[in-house]
Amino acid sequence: MSPLLGLPRATAAAVLAGVAMWLAFAPVAFGPYAVAGVALLTVAVWGGSARRGAGLGLLAGLLFFGLLLGWMRVIGWDAWLLLAVFWSLWFAFVGLGTALVTRLPGAPVWVASVWVLQEALRARIPFGGFPWGDLAFAQPDTPFARLAPLGGSPFVTFGVAFVGAAIVTLVLDHRAGRKRLAVGWFAAASALTLLPLALPVQVGGDSVGGPPTAVVAVVQGGTPQVGMGAMDVRRAVLDNHVAQTLDLASAVSEGRAAQPDFVLWPENASDIDPFTDASAAEAITAAARAVGAPILVGAVISVPDDPQGVWNVGIVWDPVAGPTQMYIKTHPVPFGEYIPLRDFLAEHIARFDRIPRDFRAGTDPGNLTIGGVPIGNVICFEIAYGDVVSAVIDGGARLITVQTNNATYGGTPQPEQQLAIERLRAIEFGRTVTVAATSGISAVIDASGSLTERMDESEVGWRVAEVALRGSNTPAATIGRGVELALCLIGLGALVASLVQSVRRRRPPIA
């Protein structure tokens, strides 16, 4: 089988593929571009060798991740380039795999499954993985998002990649005179694109496990600055969130805002350990008592008996009892919250001195009860990890809360990219998602992925919303991990089948 395109045209297609996939995400955020990206990469590697496919996939990945992760330049150009190059290696796998499976009949199914396999591996390997940039996360405003409640974000990725590969396949079949096959692929791609629009989206609450609604207040206190020094003035950040909560309390007492069942503060609202600093604890208690509701406080605290370790936590702070339940972040970010291979890397990269202690991972999911509401709390980038969110749904969460601190990346597309992930998770699990960010973007997102409240990066303040609570689960919450596994096995089986076919073709005939 010879390559569909000569190397110069294939190279151009791979470059366009990387750019098109980036355009699907913020700041442009036009989800259908991801379909075009898959189609272009499929064209680029179709019929080529595994080596050529890997090279062209790597090229597309370098463009995609280089542009997508441009916000990492805040940390440093070296960090940005290293991260982009490293994760581009997974796109080399996609290019290689696509080149192999396009030799088989039914290529769109196998190509789409290879994309799911790549994303599943990238979300886990190495150092706990990095799912940022999954095709699904660009789709909250497209019909593909309606696939999320059925089979989770991997099924959304499958739909996007299937349609992209099907477009290429139907064109090739049409040109080759295989009209029926071309019509079949057109029908399949159309069905996967349009039929999800007929699927209902449940945005109201239910009484499974409790009342159908709750009143939640989200506070965005702001930081003195953004960028690498965003959290340098730790007391100012805490005071900002206390001040906004006191303002909320005044609004409640004057009847300008409803009495909340609980108040959500962001990640790092208190980088001063309230368990060791009495003034920080007193300030938080005063805010909780003023508003008459418990506060879910994002804090950084020391790990007992571990002077080199800290925890990133969400603490339920009761107006009377003080700190009660606590969630410890289970998925710290490598190189952001802890340094893998610290002894070696610290000798060569002085910037790691800004992370003198490593964040330790918790072991239990973020299932908490606050103000009588069973919530599932996730912290910042954890929203991108499907298993973290699935775990709190399994634990009975009727509402998802996200505590995040994106002040380091203020003024970049990163907060919007994260918001798109949060919107997809709301659709996937049929839950309201409430987001509190130190400096933006804070939001209340209903189960259709629509924003009912939003505070942008330029704002400080609070929002109070009556939100839907749901105890019933979407199919994705029940079988989503099985769908991902099945699609991964299909992709792996297609790769093996293609390799076996290639070996047989090369084997000399028996005389």
C-alpha positions in Angstrom: 0.0 0.0 0.0 1.6 3.3 -1.1 1.2 6.6 0.8 -1.9 8.7 -0.2 0.2 11.9 -0.4 3.7 12.7 -1.3 5.9 13.7 1.6 5.8 17.5 1.0 2.0 17.5 0.9 1.7 15.1 3.7 4.0 17.3 5.8 1.8 20.3 5.0 -1.3 18.3 6.0 0.3 17.3 9.3 1.1 21.0 10.1 -2.5 22.0 9.3 -3.7 19.2 11.4 -1.9 20.5 14.5 -3.1 24.0 13.9 -6.7 23.0 13.3 -6.8 21.0 16.5 -5.4 23.9 18.5 -8.1 26.2 17.0 -10.7 23.9 18.5 -9.6 25.1 22.0 -9.6 28.5 23.6 -8.9 31.2 22.6 -10.6 30.4 19.3 -12.7 27.5 20.8 -14.5 26.3 17.6 -14.9 22.5 18.4 -15.5 21.3 14.8 -11.9 22.2 14.0 -11.0 19.1 15.9 -12.8 17.0 13.3 -10.8 18.8 10.6 -7.6 18.2 12.5 -8.2 14.4 12.7 -9.1 14.3 9.0 -6.0 16.2 8.0 -3.7 13.9 10.1 -5.5 10.8 8.7 -4.9 12.1 5.1 -1.2 12.8 5.9 -0.4 9.3 7.2 -2.8 7.2 5.1 -1.0 4.3 3.5 2.4 5.4 4.8 4.9 3.4 6.8 4.8 3.3 10.6 8.0 5.4 10.7 6.5 8.0 8.5 3.2 8.0 10.4 5.1 8.5 13.7 7.1 11.4 12.3 4.1 13.2 10.9 2.1 12.6 14.1 5.0 14.1 16.1 5.0 17.1 13.8 1.3 17.6 14.3 1.7 17.2 18.0 4.4 19.7 18.3 2.2 22.3 16.6 -0.8 21.4 18.6 0.8 21.2 22.1 3.1 24.1 21.4 0.2 26.4 20.6 -2.2 24.9 23.2 0.2 25.1 26.1 1.5 28.5 25.2 0.4 29.6 28.7 3.2 27.6 30.1 5.6 30.4 29.0 4.5 32.1 32.2 6.6 29.4 34.0 9.4 29.7 31.5 10.2 29.0 27.9 12.1 25.9 28.8 9.2 24.5 30.7 6.8 25.3 27.8 9.0 23.7 25.2 9.9 20.6 27.2 6.2 20.0 28.1 5.1 20.5 24.5 7.8 18.2 23.1 7.2 15.5 25.7 3.5 15.2 25.2 3.9 15.4 21.4 5.4 11.9 21.6 1.9 10.6 22.2 0.8 12.1 18.9 3.7 10.2 17.3 1.8 7.1 18.5 -1.4 8.4 17.0 0.3 8.9 13.7 2.0 5.5 13.7 -1.3 3.8 14.7 -3.4 5.6 12.1 -0.9 4.7 9.4 -1.2 1.1 10.4 -5.0 0.8 10.9 -5.9 2.6 7.6 -4.6 -0.6 5.9 -7.6 -2.4 7.3 -11.2 -2.3 6.1 -13.4 -0.1 8.3 -10.6 2.4 8.9 -12.7 5.1 10.7 -13.6 2.8 13.5 -10.0 1.8 14.1 -8.6 5.3 13.7 -11.1 6.6 16.3 -10.3 3.8 18.7 -6.6 4.5 18.4 -7.3 8.2 19.4 -9.1 6.9 22.5 -6.3 4.6 23.3 -3.8 7.4 23.0 -5.7 9.7 25.3 -6.3 6.9 27.9 -2.5 6.2 28.0 -1.6 9.9 28.0 -4.0 10.5 30.9 -2.1 8.0 33.0 1.6 7.7 31.8 4.0 8.9 33.1 3.8 10.7 36.5 0.0 10.2 36.5 -0.5 11.5 33.0 -1.7 14.8 31.4 -5.1 14.7 29.7 -5.1 18.4 28.8 -5.9 18.7 25.1 -8.2 15.6 24.8 -10.4 16.1 21.7 -13.5 15.8 23.9 -12.5 18.9 25.9 -13.1 21.1 22.9 -16.7 20.0 22.4 -19.0 21.4 25.0 -20.8 23.5 22.4 -21.0 20.9 19.7 -23.4 18.0 19.2 -20.6 15.6 20.2 -21.0 16.7 23.8 -24.3 14.9 23.9 -22.4 11.7 23.6 -20.7 12.4 27.0 -23.6 11.2 29.2 -23.7 7.9 27.2 -20.1 6.8 27.3 -18.1 9.6 29.0 -15.5 11.9 27.5 -13.7 8.9 25.7 -16.9 8.4 23.7 -16.9 12.0 22.7 -13.3 11.7 21.5 -14.4 8.6 19.6 -17.2 10.5 17.9 -15.0 13.4 16.8 -12.2 11.1 15.5 -14.7 8.8 13.8 -16.3 11.6 11.8 -12.9 13.1 10.9 -11.6 9.7 9.6 -15.0 8.9 7.9 -14.8 12.1 5.9 -11.5 10.9 4.4 -12.7 7.4 3.9 -15.9 8.3 2.1 -14.0 10.6 -0.3 -11.5 7.8 -1.1 -14.3 5.3 -1.6 -16.2 7.7 -3.8 -13.2 8.3 -6.0 -12.5 4.6 -6.2 -16.1 3.9 -7.4 -17.2 2.3 -4.2 -20.4 4.3 -4.0 -22.3 2.2 -1.5 -19.4 2.3 1.0 -19.1 6.1 0.5 -22.8 6.5 1.2 -22.5 4.2 4.3 -19.7 6.3 5.8 -21.6 9.5 5.1 -24.6 8.1 6.8 -22.6 6.9 9.8 -20.8 10.2 10.2 -24.0 12.2 9.9 -25.8 10.0 12.4 -23.0 10.4 15.0 -23.0 14.1 14.4 -26.8 14.8 14.3 -28.5 12.1 16.3 -27.0 13.2 19.6 -29.1 16.4 19.2 -32.2 14.4 19.8 -30.9 13.1 23.2 -32.5 14.8 26.2 -30.4 16.7 28.7 -31.7 16.7 32.2 -30.8 20.0 33.9 -33.2 19.9 36.9 -32.7 18.3 40.2 -34.2 15.1 41.7 -35.0 13.9 45.1 -32.6 10.8 45.0 -30.6 11.2 48.2 -32.0 14.5 49.3 -33.8 17.7 48.2 -33.7 18.7 44.5 -31.9 22.1 45.0 -29.5 24.0 47.2 -28.3 27.5 47.5 -24.6 27.9 46.9 -22.4 31.0 47.1 -19.2 31.3 45.1 -16.6 33.7 46.2 -13.8 35.1 44.0 -11.6 37.3 46.1 -8.8 38.1 43.7 -5.0 38.2 44.0 -2.7 41.2 44.3 -1.1 40.2 41.0 -1.0 37.4 38.4 1.8 35.3 37.0 4.5 33.5 39.0 4.2 35.9 41.9 0.4 35.6 42.2 0.4 34.0 45.6 3.5 35.7 47.1 1.3 38.0 49.3 -0.5 35.2 51.0 -2.2 37.2 53.7 -3.7 39.6 51.2 -5.3 36.7 49.3 -6.9 35.3 52.5 -8.0 38.8 53.5 -9.5 39.4 50.0 -11.7 36.2 50.4 -12.7 37.1 53.9 -13.7 40.6 52.8 -15.8 39.4 50.0 -17.5 36.9 52.3 -18.3 39.6 54.7 -19.8 41.6 51.9 -21.9 38.6 51.0 -23.0 38.4 54.6 -24.2 42.0 54.5 -26.1 41.3 51.3 -27.8 38.3 52.9 -28.7 40.3 56.1 -30.2 43.1 54.0 -32.2 40.7 51.8 -30.2 41.4 48.6 -29.0 37.8 48.4 -30.5 34.5 49.5 -29.1 32.7 52.5 -26.6 30.1 51.1 -26.5 26.5 52.4 -22.7 26.8 52.0 -20.0 29.1 50.6 -17.3 27.9 48.2 -13.9 29.5 48.3 -11.2 28.7 45.7 -8.0 26.7 45.9 -5.2 28.6 47.8 -7.7 31.0 49.3 -5.6 30.4 52.4 -2.0 29.5 51.7 -1.5 30.3 55.4 -2.0 27.1 57.3 -5.1 27.8 59.5 -4.2 24.8 61.7 -1.0 26.4 62.8 -1.8 30.1 62.4 -4.4 31.3 64.9 -5.1 34.6 63.1 -5.9 32.8 59.8 -8.3 30.4 61.6 -10.0 33.4 63.4 -10.5 35.2 60.2 -12.1 32.2 58.5 -14.3 31.5 61.5 -15.4 35.2 61.6 -16.4 35.0 57.9 -18.4 31.8 58.4 -20.2 33.2 61.4 -21.0 36.4 59.6 -22.6 34.6 56.6 -24.2 32.0 58.8 -23.1 29.1 56.7 -20.1 26.7 56.4 -17.3 27.6 54.0 -15.4 25.1 51.9 -11.9 26.6 52.3 -9.1 25.9 49.8 -5.9 25.9 51.8 -2.4 24.6 51.9 -1.4 22.9 55.1 1.6 21.1 56.4 1.7 17.3 56.5 2.0 16.1 60.1 5.4 14.4 60.8 6.6 15.3 57.3 8.5 18.6 57.2 9.1 18.3 53.4 5.5 17.7 52.6 2.4 19.8 52.2 -1.3 19.1 51.4 -3.6 20.9 49.0 -6.9 20.7 50.7 -10.5 21.7 50.8 -11.7 22.1 54.4 -15.3 22.3 55.6 -15.2 25.2 58.0 -18.4 25.3 60.2 -19.4 28.6 61.8 -19.7 26.9 65.2 -17.5 23.7 65.1 -14.7 25.2 63.0 -12.8 22.8 60.7 -14.5 19.4 60.3 -14.2 17.3 57.2 -11.3 17.7 54.8 -10.4 16.6 51.2 -6.8 16.2 50.4 -6.0 16.5 46.6 -5.4 13.1 45.3 -3.8 14.1 42.0 -1.0 16.7 42.5 0.4 18.2 39.3 3.9 17.0 38.5 6.4 19.9 38.1 3.7 22.3 39.4 3.0 20.9 42.9 5.8 18.3 43.2 9.1 17.7 41.4 9.6 14.1 40.1 13.3 13.2 40.2 13.9 16.2 42.4 17.5 15.5 43.5 18.6 15.3 39.8 16.5 18.1 38.3 17.0 20.6 41.1 20.7 20.7 40.3 20.0 21.8 36.7 16.8 24.0 37.0 17.1 26.7 39.6 13.4 27.7 39.1 12.4 24.6 41.0 13.5 26.4 44.2 10.1 28.1 44.1 8.6 24.7 45.0 10.7 23.9 48.1 8.3 21.3 49.4 6.4 18.6 47.5 2.6 18.3 47.7 1.7 14.8 48.9 -1.3 13.0 47.4 -4.4 12.2 49.4 -6.0 8.7 49.1 -9.7 9.3 49.5 -12.0 10.9 46.9 -13.5 14.4 47.6 -16.9 13.3 49.0 -17.9 15.8 51.6 -21.2 16.9 53.2 -21.5 20.6 53.6 -24.6 22.5 54.6 -26.5 19.2 54.3 -25.4 18.8 50.7 -23.4 15.7 49.6 -20.8 17.2 47.2 -17.9 15.9 45.2 -14.9 18.2 45.5 -12.1 18.3 43.0 -9.2 20.7 43.0 -8.0 22.6 39.9 -6.5 20.3 37.2 -8.1 17.3 38.7 -11.3 18.1 36.7 -9.4 16.8 33.6 -8.9 13.4 35.1 -12.0 11.3 34.5 -11.3 8.8 37.3 -11.1 11.6 39.9 -14.5 12.9 39.0 -16.0 9.4 38.6 -14.9 8.5 42.1 -16.9 11.3 43.7 -20.0 10.4 41.7 -19.6 6.8 42.8 -19.4 8.2 46.4 -22.8 9.8 46.1 -22.0 13.4 45.1 -25.1 15.3 44.1 -23.1 18.4 43.1 -19.6 18.9 41.9 -17.5 21.7 43.3 -14.2 22.8 41.8 -11.7 24.8 43.8 -9.1 26.3 41.5 -6.3 28.9 41.4 -5.4 30.0 37.9 -3.9 33.3 38.9 -0.5 32.1 37.7 -2.0 31.9 34.2 -4.0 35.1 34.3 -4.5 36.8 31.0 -3.8 33.5 29.0 -6.2 31.0 27.4 -5.7 28.5 30.3 -8.7 29.5 32.4 -11.0 29.3 29.4 -9.6 25.9 28.5 -10.3 24.7 32.0 -13.8 26.1 31.9 -14.5 24.0 28.8 -13.5 20.9 30.6 -15.7 21.8 33.6 -18.6 22.3 31.2 -18.1 18.9 29.6 -18.0 17.2 33.0 -21.3 18.8 33.9 -22.8 17.3 30.8 -21.1 13.9 31.2 -22.2 13.3 34.8 -25.5 15.2 34.8 -24.4 17.4 37.7 -24.3 21.1 38.4 -20.7 22.2 38.6 -19.8 25.1 40.8 -16.3 26.7 40.3 -14.5 29.1 42.6 -11.3 30.6 41.3 -9.0 33.0 43.1 -8.9 35.4 40.2 -11.2 33.9 37.6 -13.0 32.2 36.0 -15.6 31.3 38.7 -18.8 29.9 37.4 -22.0 28.0 38.0 -22.6 25.4 35.3 -25.8 23.5 34.9 -26.1 19.9 33.6 -26.5 21.0 30.0 -23.0 22.7 30.2 -24.6 26.2 30.2 -23.2 28.9 32.4 -25.8 30.4 34.7 -23.3 32.5 36.6 -19.8 33.7 35.7 -17.1 35.9 37.1 -14.3 36.8 34.7 -10.7 37.4 35.5 -11.2 41.2 35.9 -13.8 40.7 38.6 -13.9 40.2 42.4 -17.0 39.4 44.3 -19.5 36.7 44.9 -22.5 35.0 43.2 -25.4 33.2 44.9 -27.3 30.6 42.9 -30.0 28.0 43.6 -28.6 25.0 41.9 -30.0 21.6 40.9 -28.9 18.6 42.9 -29.1 15.1 41.3 -28.6 11.7 42.8 -29.5 9.6 39.7 -26.6 8.8 37.4 -26.0 9.1 33.7 -25.0 5.9 31.8 -21.5 7.4 31.6 -21.2 7.4 35.4 -22.2 3.7 35.4 -20.4 2.3 32.4 -18.2 5.0 31.1 -15.0 3.4 32.2 -16.1 0.2 30.5 -16.7 2.1 27.3 -13.2 3.5 27.5 -11.7 0.1 28.1 -13.7 -1.5 25.2 -12.6 1.3 22.8 -9.0 0.9 23.9 -9.1 -2.8 23.3 -10.6 -2.3 19.9 -7.8 0.1 19.0 -5.2 -2.2 20.3 -6.7 -5.2 18.4 -6.7 -3.2 15.2 -3.0 -2.3 15.7 -2.2 -6.0 16.3 -4.3 -7.1 13.3 -2.5 -4.6 11.0 0.9 -5.7 12.2 0.0 -9.4 11.6 -1.3 -8.5 8.2 1.9 -6.7 7.4 4.1 -9.7 8.5 2.0 -12.0 6.4 2.4 -9.9 3.3 6.2 -9.7 3.7 6.5 -13.5 4.3 7.8 -15.2 1.1 5.3 -17.7 -0.4 6.0 -21.4 0.3 7.1 -23.2 -2.8 
